[in-house]
């Protein structure tokens, strides 16, 4: 017999097969949101780096 997939929520392990359909739906929505947030965080990091670079360049220009 195959073992049910498990998920860890708040440091407690749950068998997915034991969860209600509503709980499974919440998990799916959280996973979808996490997938959409990840590239936004990466883009924010890139933009913050660019901003910092421009700020540093401006400071260097003003010191001259």
PDB file as gemmi writes it, atoms N, CA and C in Angstrom:
CRYST1    1.000    1.000    1.000  90.00  90.00  90.00 P 1                      
ATOM      1  N   UNK A   1       0.842  -1.183   0.000  1.00  0.00           N  
ATOM      2  CA  UNK A   1       0.000   0.000   0.000  1.00  0.00           C  
ATOM      3  C   UNK A   1       0.886   1.245   0.000  1.00  0.00           C  
ATOM      4  N   UNK A   2       0.593   2.172  -0.897  1.00  0.00           N  
ATOM      5  CA  UNK A   2       1.400   3.384  -1.015  1.00  0.00           C  
ATOM      6  C   UNK A   2       1.076   4.335   0.130  1.00  0.00           C  
ATOM      7  N   UNK A   3       2.129   4.964   0.614  1.00  0.00           N  
ATOM      8  CA  UNK A   3       1.961   5.921   1.709  1.00  0.00           C  
ATOM      9  C   UNK A   3       1.473   7.251   1.150  1.00  0.00           C  
ATOM     10  N   UNK A   4       0.550   7.872   1.861  1.00  0.00           N  
ATOM     11  CA  UNK A   4      -0.016   9.157   1.451  1.00  0.00           C  
ATOM     12  C   UNK A   4       1.048  10.245   1.506  1.00  0.00           C  
ATOM     13  N   UNK A   5       0.946  11.184   0.552  1.00  0.00           N  
ATOM     14  CA  UNK A   5       1.838  12.342   0.579  1.00  0.00           C  
ATOM     15  C   UNK A   5       1.569  13.125   1.850  1.00  0.00           C  
ATOM     16  N   UNK A   6       2.606  13.745   2.366  1.00  0.00           N  
ATOM     17  CA  UNK A   6       2.480  14.487   3.622  1.00  0.00           C  
ATOM     18  C   UNK A   6       2.850  15.946   3.389  1.00  0.00           C  
ATOM     19  N   UNK A   7       2.309  16.782   4.251  1.00  0.00           N  
ATOM     20  CA  UNK A   7       2.616  18.208   4.205  1.00  0.00           C  
ATOM     21  C   UNK A   7       2.840  18.680   5.630  1.00  0.00           C  
ATOM     22  N   UNK A   8       3.786  19.598   5.796  1.00  0.00           N  
ATOM     23  CA  UNK A   8       4.100  20.130   7.114  1.00  0.00           C  
ATOM     24  C   UNK A   8       3.523  21.534   7.219  1.00  0.00           C  
ATOM     25  N   UNK A   9       2.645  21.735   8.210  1.00  0.00           N  
ATOM     26  CA  UNK A   9       2.023  23.041   8.439  1.00  0.00           C  
ATOM     27  C   UNK A   9       2.195  23.374   9.912  1.00  0.00           C  
ATOM     28  N   UNK A  10       2.830  24.508  10.180  1.00  0.00           N  
ATOM     29  CA  UNK A  10       3.067  24.949  11.561  1.00  0.00           C  
ATOM     30  C   UNK A  10       3.759  23.867  12.384  1.00  0.00           C  
ATOM     31  N   UNK A  11       4.789  23.280  11.782  1.00  0.00           N  
ATOM     32  CA  UNK A  11       5.611  22.254  12.435  1.00  0.00           C  
ATOM     33  C   UNK A  11       4.832  20.993  12.800  1.00  0.00           C  
ATOM     34  N   UNK A  12       3.748  20.740  12.098  1.00  0.00           N  
ATOM     35  CA  UNK A  12       2.987  19.521  12.312  1.00  0.00           C  
ATOM     36  C   UNK A  12       2.768  18.859  10.955  1.00  0.00           C  
ATOM     37  N   UNK A  13       2.977  17.552  10.898  1.00  0.00           N  
ATOM     38  CA  UNK A  13       2.853  16.824   9.641  1.00  0.00           C  
ATOM     39  C   UNK A  13       1.438  16.281   9.475  1.00  0.00           C  
ATOM     40  N   UNK A  14       0.909  16.448   8.248  1.00  0.00           N  
ATOM     41  CA  UNK A  14      -0.425  15.973   7.928  1.00  0.00           C  
ATOM     42  C   UNK A  14      -0.360  15.111   6.669  1.00  0.00           C  
ATOM     43  N   UNK A  15      -1.143  14.047   6.644  1.00  0.00           N  
ATOM     44  CA  UNK A  15      -1.306  13.249   5.433  1.00  0.00           C  
ATOM     45  C   UNK A  15      -2.333  13.970   4.563  1.00  0.00           C  
ATOM     46  N   UNK A  16      -1.969  14.230   3.320  1.00  0.00           N  
ATOM     47  CA  UNK A  16      -2.884  14.957   2.441  1.00  0.00           C  
ATOM     48  C   UNK A  16      -4.215  14.233   2.286  1.00  0.00           C  
ATOM     49  N   UNK A  17      -4.183  12.921   2.239  1.00  0.00           N  
ATOM     50  CA  UNK A  17      -5.419  12.157   2.082  1.00  0.00           C  
ATOM     51  C   UNK A  17      -6.372  12.336   3.259  1.00  0.00           C  
ATOM     52  N   UNK A  18      -5.853  12.738   4.409  1.00  0.00           N  
ATOM     53  CA  UNK A  18      -6.685  12.907   5.597  1.00  0.00           C  
ATOM     54  C   UNK A  18      -7.310  14.300   5.703  1.00  0.00           C  
ATOM     55  N   UNK A  19      -6.879  15.221   4.852  1.00  0.00           N  
ATOM     56  CA  UNK A  19      -7.373  16.593   4.926  1.00  0.00           C  
ATOM     57  C   UNK A  19      -8.692  16.740   4.182  1.00  0.00           C  
ATOM     58  N   UNK A  20      -9.490  17.688   4.627  1.00  0.00           N  
ATOM     59  CA  UNK A  20     -10.757  17.974   3.952  1.00  0.00           C  
ATOM     60  C   UNK A  20     -10.477  18.594   2.582  1.00  0.00           C  
ATOM     61  N   UNK A  21     -11.483  18.555   1.727  1.00  0.00           N  
ATOM     62  CA  UNK A  21     -11.344  19.185   0.417  1.00  0.00           C  
ATOM     63  C   UNK A  21     -11.108  20.683   0.559  1.00  0.00           C  
ATOM     64  N   UNK A  22     -11.711  21.289   1.565  1.00  0.00           N  
ATOM     65  CA  UNK A  22     -11.511  22.721   1.794  1.00  0.00           C  
ATOM     66  C   UNK A  22     -10.059  23.007   2.183  1.00  0.00           C  
ATOM     67  N   UNK A  23      -9.489  22.183   3.058  1.00  0.00           N  
ATOM     68  CA  UNK A  23      -8.088  22.361   3.450  1.00  0.00           C  
ATOM     69  C   UNK A  23      -7.181  22.175   2.239  1.00  0.00           C  
ATOM     70  N   UNK A  24      -7.472  21.181   1.409  1.00  0.00           N  
ATOM     71  CA  UNK A  24      -6.677  20.954   0.189  1.00  0.00           C  
ATOM     72  C   UNK A  24      -6.776  22.146  -0.749  1.00  0.00           C  
ATOM     73  N   UNK A  25      -7.953  22.745  -0.822  1.00  0.00           N  
ATOM     74  CA  UNK A  25      -8.140  23.920  -1.659  1.00  0.00           C  
ATOM     75  C   UNK A  25      -7.310  25.089  -1.138  1.00  0.00           C  
ATOM     76  N   UNK A  26      -7.301  25.290   0.176  1.00  0.00           N  
ATOM     77  CA  UNK A  26      -6.474  26.351   0.757  1.00  0.00           C  
ATOM     78  C   UNK A  26      -4.999  26.128   0.447  1.00  0.00           C  
ATOM     79  N   UNK A  27      -4.557  24.883   0.572  1.00  0.00           N  
ATOM     80  CA  UNK A  27      -3.159  24.563   0.278  1.00  0.00           C  
ATOM     81  C   UNK A  27      -2.840  24.876  -1.171  1.00  0.00           C  
ATOM     82  N   UNK A  28      -3.737  24.502  -2.084  1.00  0.00           N  
ATOM     83  CA  UNK A  28      -3.517  24.776  -3.503  1.00  0.00           C  
ATOM     84  C   UNK A  28      -3.441  26.282  -3.763  1.00  0.00           C  
ATOM     85  N   UNK A  29      -4.304  27.047  -3.116  1.00  0.00           N  
ATOM     86  CA  UNK A  29      -4.286  28.498  -3.297  1.00  0.00           C  
ATOM     87  C   UNK A  29      -2.999  29.115  -2.755  1.00  0.00           C  
ATOM     88  N   UNK A  30      -2.555  28.643  -1.605  1.00  0.00           N  
ATOM     89  CA  UNK A  30      -1.293  29.132  -1.031  1.00  0.00           C  
ATOM     90  C   UNK A  30      -0.131  28.808  -1.959  1.00  0.00           C  
ATOM     91  N   UNK A  31      -0.118  27.606  -2.517  1.00  0.00           N  
ATOM     92  CA  UNK A  31       0.956  27.220  -3.438  1.00  0.00           C  
ATOM     93  C   UNK A  31       0.937  28.095  -4.688  1.00  0.00           C  
ATOM     94  N   UNK A  32      -0.254  28.373  -5.210  1.00  0.00           N  
ATOM     95  CA  UNK A  32      -0.377  29.232  -6.384  1.00  0.00           C  
ATOM     96  C   UNK A  32       0.136  30.637  -6.084  1.00  0.00           C  
ATOM     97  N   UNK A  33      -0.256  31.159  -4.942  1.00  0.00           N  
ATOM     98  CA  UNK A  33       0.211  32.496  -4.543  1.00  0.00           C  
ATOM     99  C   UNK A  33       1.725  32.511  -4.383  1.00  0.00           C  
ATOM    100  N   UNK A  34       2.278  31.482  -3.743  1.00  0.00           N  
ATOM    101  CA  UNK A  34       3.737  31.411  -3.572  1.00  0.00           C  
ATOM    102  C   UNK A  34       4.446  31.400  -4.920  1.00  0.00           C  
ATOM    103  N   UNK A  35       3.870  30.707  -5.908  1.00  0.00           N  
ATOM    104  CA  UNK A  35       4.467  30.664  -7.248  1.00  0.00           C  
ATOM    105  C   UNK A  35       4.444  32.040  -7.907  1.00  0.00           C  
ATOM    106  N   UNK A  36       3.414  32.811  -7.630  1.00  0.00           N  
ATOM    107  CA  UNK A  36       3.325  34.154  -8.214  1.00  0.00           C  
ATOM    108  C   UNK A  36       4.184  35.166  -7.461  1.00  0.00           C  
ATOM    109  N   UNK A  37       4.367  34.967  -6.178  1.00  0.00           N  
ATOM    110  CA  UNK A  37       5.168  35.885  -5.366  1.00  0.00           C  
ATOM    111  C   UNK A  37       6.665  35.732  -5.659  1.00  0.00           C  
ATOM    112  N   UNK A  38       7.117  34.526  -5.905  1.00  0.00           N  
ATOM    113  CA  UNK A  38       8.556  34.271  -6.093  1.00  0.00           C  
ATOM    114  C   UNK A  38       9.173  35.146  -7.182  1.00  0.00           C  
ATOM    115  N   UNK A  39       8.605  35.199  -8.396  1.00  0.00           N  
ATOM    116  CA  UNK A  39       9.228  36.068  -9.406  1.00  0.00           C  
ATOM    117  C   UNK A  39       9.129  37.552  -9.065  1.00  0.00           C  
ATOM    118  N   UNK A  40       8.098  37.938  -8.342  1.00  0.00           N  
ATOM    119  CA  UNK A  40       7.981  39.340  -7.929  1.00  0.00           C  
ATOM    120  C   UNK A  40       9.076  39.704  -6.930  1.00  0.00           C  
ATOM    121  N   UNK A  41       9.362  38.779  -6.034  1.00  0.00           N  
ATOM    122  CA  UNK A  41      10.469  39.024  -5.084  1.00  0.00           C  
ATOM    123  C   UNK A  41      11.797  39.130  -5.811  1.00  0.00           C  
ATOM    124  N   UNK A  42      11.991  38.268  -6.814  1.00  0.00           N  
ATOM    125  CA  UNK A  42      13.228  38.323  -7.593  1.00  0.00           C  
ATOM    126  C   UNK A  42      13.324  39.644  -8.340  1.00  0.00           C  
ATOM    127  N   UNK A  43      12.222  40.084  -8.930  1.00  0.00           N  
ATOM    128  CA  UNK A  43      12.217  41.361  -9.641  1.00  0.00           C  
ATOM    129  C   UNK A  43      12.475  42.515  -8.683  1.00  0.00           C  
ATOM    130  N   UNK A  44      11.880  42.458  -7.501  1.00  0.00           N  
ATOM    131  CA  UNK A  44      12.116  43.502  -6.497  1.00  0.00           C  
ATOM    132  C   UNK A  44      13.597  43.558  -6.117  1.00  0.00           C  
ATOM    133  N   UNK A  45      14.230  42.417  -5.964  1.00  0.00           N  
ATOM    134  CA  UNK A  45      15.662  42.392  -5.630  1.00  0.00           C  
ATOM    135  C   UNK A  45      16.487  43.031  -6.738  1.00  0.00           C  
ATOM    136  N   UNK A  46      16.128  42.751  -7.980  1.00  0.00           N  
ATOM    137  CA  UNK A  46      16.841  43.355  -9.114  1.00  0.00           C  
ATOM    138  C   UNK A  46      16.651  44.867  -9.114  1.00  0.00           C  
ATOM    139  N   UNK A  47      15.415  45.300  -8.912  1.00  0.00           N  
ATOM    140  CA  UNK A  47      15.133  46.740  -8.908  1.00  0.00           C  
ATOM    141  C   UNK A  47      15.808  47.445  -7.742  1.00  0.00           C  
ATOM    142  N   UNK A  48      15.850  46.803  -6.592  1.00  0.00           N  
ATOM    143  CA  UNK A  48      16.517  47.403  -5.436  1.00  0.00           C  
ATOM    144  C   UNK A  48      18.014  47.540  -5.688  1.00  0.00           C  
ATOM    145  N   UNK A  49      18.602  46.530  -6.322  1.00  0.00           N  
ATOM    146  CA  UNK A  49      20.024  46.592  -6.660  1.00  0.00           C  
ATOM    147  C   UNK A  49      20.290  47.730  -7.643  1.00  0.00           C  
ATOM    148  N   UNK A  50      19.422  47.860  -8.648  1.00  0.00           N  
ATOM    149  CA  UNK A  50      19.579  48.953  -9.619  1.00  0.00           C  
ATOM    150  C   UNK A  50      19.441  50.308  -8.924  1.00  0.00           C  
ATOM    151  N   UNK A  51      18.455  50.421  -8.036  1.00  0.00           N  
ATOM    152  CA  UNK A  51      18.260  51.674  -7.314  1.00  0.00           C  
ATOM    153  C   UNK A  51      19.483  52.019  -6.477  1.00  0.00           C  
ATOM    154  N   UNK A  52      20.010  51.024  -5.786  1.00  0.00           N  
ATOM    155  CA  UNK A  52      21.196  51.247  -4.964  1.00  0.00           C  
ATOM    156  C   UNK A  52      22.379  51.682  -5.819  1.00  0.00           C  
ATOM    157  N   UNK A  53      22.522  51.065  -6.983  1.00  0.00           N  
ATOM    158  CA  UNK A  53      23.617  51.420  -7.887  1.00  0.00           C  
ATOM    159  C   UNK A  53      23.487  52.868  -8.353  1.00  0.00           C  
ATOM    160  N   UNK A  54      22.268  53.250  -8.765  1.00  0.00           N  
ATOM    161  CA  UNK A  54      22.054  54.638  -9.180  1.00  0.00           C  
ATOM    162  C   UNK A  54      22.270  55.599  -8.022  1.00  0.00           C  
ATOM    163  N   UNK A  55      21.841  55.241  -6.861  1.00  0.00           N  
ATOM    164  CA  UNK A  55      22.036  56.102  -5.692  1.00  0.00           C  
ATOM    165  C   UNK A  55      23.516  56.273  -5.391  1.00  0.00           C  
ATOM    166  N   UNK A  56      24.259  55.182  -5.447  1.00  0.00           N  
ATOM    167  CA  UNK A  56      25.704  55.258  -5.214  1.00  0.00           C  
ATOM    168  C   UNK A  56      26.381  56.102  -6.282  1.00  0.00           C  
ATOM    169  N   UNK A  57      25.949  55.959  -7.530  1.00  0.00           N  
ATOM    170  CA  UNK A  57      26.515  56.759  -8.616  1.00  0.00           C  
ATOM    171  C   UNK A  57      26.206  58.233  -8.418  1.00  0.00           C  
ATOM    172  N   UNK A  58      24.996  58.535  -7.999  1.00  0.00           N  
ATOM    173  CA  UNK A  58      24.622  59.917  -7.731  1.00  0.00           C  
ATOM    174  C   UNK A  58      25.473  60.491  -6.610  1.00  0.00           C  
ATOM    175  N   UNK A  59      25.649  59.749  -5.546  1.00  0.00           N  
ATOM    176  CA  UNK A  59      26.480  60.227  -4.436  1.00  0.00           C  
ATOM    177  C   UNK A  59      27.915  60.485  -4.886  1.00  0.00           C  
ATOM    178  N   UNK A  60      28.439  59.575  -5.712  1.00  0.00           N  
ATOM    179  CA  UNK A  60      29.807  59.769  -6.216  1.00  0.00           C  
ATOM    180  C   UNK A  60      29.881  61.007  -7.100  1.00  0.00           C  
ATOM    181  N   UNK A  61      28.871  61.222  -7.909  1.00  0.00           N  
ATOM    182  CA  UNK A  61      28.815  62.404  -8.799  1.00  0.00           C  
ATOM    183  C   UNK A  61      28.755  63.683  -7.976  1.00  0.00           C  
ATOM    184  N   UNK A  62      28.001  63.676  -6.897  1.00  0.00           N  
ATOM    185  CA  UNK A  62      27.855  64.865  -6.088  1.00  0.00           C  
ATOM    186  C   UNK A  62      29.110  65.173  -5.278  1.00  0.00           C  
ATOM    187  N   UNK A  63      29.921  64.152  -5.008  1.00  0.00           N  
ATOM    188  CA  UNK A  63      31.159  64.361  -4.262  1.00  0.00           C  
ATOM    189  C   UNK A  63      32.239  65.005  -5.115  1.00  0.00           C  
ATOM    190  N   UNK A  64      32.106  64.868  -6.415  1.00  0.00           N  
ATOM    191  CA  UNK A  64      33.140  65.436  -7.320  1.00  0.00           C  
ATOM    192  C   UNK A  64      33.114  66.935  -7.379  1.00  0.00           C  
TER     193      UNK A  64                                                      
END                                                                             
